[in-house]
Amino acid sequence: MDQATSKPNNLSDTSQKRLATRADLKRMGITLSNTTLLRLEARGRFPRRIRIGGTSVAWLMSELNVWLSERAEERARTHYADY
């Protein structure tokens, strides 16, 4: 951060703080119910939500991207039974 202006000094700082709404989750292919998301969050298996006002919540896009990458790595390590 530029100390003189207190503004981010590059775009990556700003992109790290982008938020994803419930609709964004669905567009990303994350179609889990709210109850399932709450359970996963409580167990530390999904990024925790941020309350943005009233009952509105969002998630940090950077954390969602890491979570999706971890799922892809998990898929590469896991052998599912052939049917």
Secondary structure, 3 states (H helix, E strand, C coil): CECCCCECCCHHHHHCCCEECHHHHHHCCCCCCHHHHHHHHHCCCCCCCEEEECCEEEEEHHHHHHHHHHHHHHHHHCCCCCC
